Amino acid sequence: MVTIDIIGLIKQLAVAIPVILVATQTITAALHGAFNIENPNVNHVISWVVAILGGLGFVAFNGLDFGLPTAWNYVMGGVAGLITGGAANGVYDWPAVKRIFDAITSIFSRK
């Protein structure tokens, strides 16, 4: 039976996600400047790939452990990278995602 320490998991993600986010934006900006990439779609793809590799790298090199078997830790690292890639690419600005955040905000807002 696999047990997962939720508090430990949150602590790990509280370190991993901001680091992956900053690294993703820095590496993407460096590649953008070094290769003079003007196409925003290419920059988004680079950003997503770097974020996913960052999540996988945290599992491989930093020992990010979700309390799961090794292969599933890599899957979860990739998912953490996807979430971070979404933040790096401004997914929250997309109309469908913005409506979801607005709905959540309205639930907790005073009228």
C-alpha positions in Angstrom: 0.0 0.0 0.0 1.3 3.4 -1.0 1.0 6.2 1.6 1.4 9.8 0.6 2.3 12.5 3.1 0.2 15.5 1.9 2.0 18.1 4.0 5.3 16.8 2.7 4.0 16.9 -0.9 2.8 20.5 -0.5 6.2 21.5 0.9 8.0 19.9 -2.0 5.7 21.6 -4.6 6.0 24.9 -2.8 9.7 24.8 -3.6 9.6 23.0 -7.0 6.9 25.1 -8.7 8.4 28.6 -8.2 11.8 27.4 -9.1 10.6 25.7 -12.3 8.5 28.8 -13.1 11.5 31.2 -12.8 13.8 28.8 -14.7 11.2 28.3 -17.5 10.8 32.0 -18.0 14.6 32.6 -17.8 15.6 29.9 -20.2 12.8 30.7 -22.6 13.8 34.4 -22.6 17.5 33.4 -23.1 16.6 31.2 -26.1 14.3 33.9 -27.5 17.2 36.4 -27.3 20.0 34.1 -28.5 18.1 32.9 -31.5 16.0 36.0 -32.1 12.7 34.0 -32.1 9.9 36.3 -33.1 7.1 33.8 -33.4 5.1 33.8 -30.1 3.8 30.2 -30.8 7.4 29.0 -30.9 8.2 30.8 -27.6 5.1 29.1 -26.1 6.2 25.7 -27.2 9.7 26.2 -25.9 8.3 27.4 -22.6 6.0 24.3 -22.3 8.9 21.9 -23.1 11.3 23.6 -20.7 8.7 23.5 -17.9 8.0 19.8 -18.4 11.7 19.1 -18.5 12.1 21.1 -15.3 9.4 19.0 -13.6 11.1 15.8 -14.7 14.5 17.2 -13.7 13.3 18.0 -10.2 12.3 14.3 -9.8 15.6 13.1 -11.3 18.1 15.4 -9.7 16.4 16.9 -6.6 14.6 13.8 -5.5 11.1 15.3 -5.7 9.1 12.4 -4.3 5.4 12.1 -4.3 5.3 8.9 -2.3 4.6 6.8 -5.4 6.6 4.3 -7.3 9.5 5.8 -9.3 7.7 5.8 -12.7 4.7 7.6 -11.2 7.0 10.2 -9.6 8.2 11.1 -13.1 4.6 11.3 -14.3 3.7 13.6 -11.4 6.9 15.7 -12.0 5.7 16.1 -15.6 2.3 17.2 -14.4 3.9 19.7 -12.1 5.8 20.9 -15.1 2.6 21.2 -17.1 1.0 23.3 -14.3 4.1 25.5 -14.1 4.1 25.8 -17.9 0.5 27.0 -17.7 1.5 29.7 -15.3 4.6 30.7 -17.3 2.5 31.0 -20.5 -0.3 32.9 -18.9 -3.0 30.2 -19.2 -5.0 32.1 -16.6 -5.5 34.8 -19.3 -7.3 32.4 -21.7 -11.0 33.1 -21.8 -12.2 29.7 -20.7 -9.7 29.4 -17.8 -10.4 33.1 -16.8 -14.1 32.3 -16.5 -13.3 29.4 -14.1 -11.1 31.6 -12.0 -13.8 34.3 -12.0 -16.4 31.8 -10.9 -14.2 30.6 -8.0 -13.5 34.2 -7.0 -17.2 35.1 -7.1 -17.9 32.3 -4.7 -15.5 33.7 -2.1 -16.3 37.4 -2.7 -18.6 39.4 -0.6 -21.5 41.0 -2.5 
